[in-house]
Amino acid sequence: VSTQSTGACNEIFINTLVKLMRSPFILSSPLISFFVILTFLELYWCQNSFELEKVIVTTRHGARSPLNLFPNAKSFWENGLGQLTALGMYQHYSLGSMFRRRYFAELNFLPELYHVNDIYVRATDKDRTLMSAYSFMMGLYPPGTGPIVYGMNISALPHGVHPIPIRSTADDTDTLLHAYKNCPKIKELRKEYKKSPIWKAKTEENSEFLQRLGHIVGLDKFPITKTPALYSLLSTEEQHGKNRSWDDTIITESAFDKIRELSKEALRMKFATREMGKLGAGNLLKDFLVNLGYYPGFKPNKAKFILYSAHDGTLLALLSAMNVENYEIPAFSAYIVIELYKYDNGTRFVNVLYDDDGPWGEHSAPLLHTCLNCTLQEFGSLMRDGIPHDWEKECEIDKLPAGRRRLVKEGNSEDDYLPVHHKLLALFYDQPVFFWFISLTFALLLLDKIRYLFLTKRK
């Protein structure tokens, strides 16, 4: 997507007008022709010029060490489990550099130097997501772009780096990026899905293979839901040049491929229905719409560029909540980007892209084929069904232990960008039929009151 500036629009307008005015048809036409052509050019060219207004990026963290090890695994990780590796840092640094090329060098959307009003970054309360966010920002604003100390002509920090603040909140209070971790209902829905004929058939079909894997890794039971952890361990060892816990004679290449495919099935099962995705994404889709300006009267984040550093679960829940089908599983540093553009006539449209392989992917691709450069209102209408009306109630958080329930409720309270006096507006957009009914009833009562007063006055 490329943008045309207003200046470019005016230049096209003038050049085309000059050519038309020199044509024999125009020279022999009355003055009305001039105004017709003027109006046509204004509508055709200038209303089709647009500019980028806001970008929201949600990423999975970079490559990490395995989250856990199986009893028979022979893997060793110096910095412990679940930690961002040097490769993961480089992935997100490359990702930030890629976004700098697009939004600074190509589109002139972001300034060359960091400004507090332009950037907002939030991560979950995990080392790997926080470090990924810092690495991303180092690529977006690389060494040499930091401030200079007045009167000393030296960089404030070595190599001219500029530290950029990263916001976060505890996991137990995070209903924006880690909602699926705090929703008891999702666990119940997953149990129900495992009883479905599709899942039972998948388990039965692979029972012998799963039993063999359990024997290899040292577990008595090895359900399909364990395959993502095994695939993560094997692929991570390979990515980081470590000896595999089990060589090719034990886990062959064909077995590895089958583990990868079963891992994809298990990850998709986590948010197999849109209801599961809606609850897992929590407030995130609503946050997108607020910050894009879909809900009038709300206070969106003023930052031009918003980065959320999160997990594969966050992206999987989002993909499901957005009703995306047959999506690729997000690899390390995968991302979803939402771009908001504005035409000169005031119309806004949205561009949604997804790259499941981060900076290593060939290119990002349109995510919503039902919404290719659709208007903001069309995008909001498509997304509304993926937003909980009452996340706490729908997630049944009362089933959580009392202490944790209190923390989740605190985290789910309306964020700073949602003023209390505008909650009714959100409800209006989420449940329009109900509020049209209320509004109509109120209007009829008001008219009846006016009629009564008028008749009383006449008497």
Buried (B, 14 or more C-beta within 10 A) or exposed (E): EEBBEEEEBEEBBEEBBEEBEEEEEBEEEEEEBBEEBEEEBBEEBBBEBBBBBBBBBBBBBBBBBBBEBBEEBEBEBEEEEBBBBEBBBBBBBBBBBBBBEBBBEEBEBBBEEBEEEBBBBBBBBBBBBBBBBBBBBBBBBBEEBBEEEEEEEEBBEEEBBBEBEBEBBEBBBBBBBBBBBBBBBBEEBBEEBBEEEEBEEBBEEBEEBBEBBBEBBEBEEBEBBBBBBBBBBBBBBEEBEBEBBBEEEEBEEEBBEBBBEBBBBBBBBBBBEBBBBBBBBBBBBBBBBBBBBBBEEBBBBEBBBBBBBBBBBBBBBBBBBBBBEEBBBBBBBBBBBBBBBBBBEEEBBBBBBBBBBBBEBEEBEEBBEEBEBBBBEBBBBBBBBBBBEEBBEBBBBEEBEEEEBBBBBEBBEEBEEBEEEBEEBBEBBBBEEEBEEEEEEEEEEEEEEEEEEEEEEEE
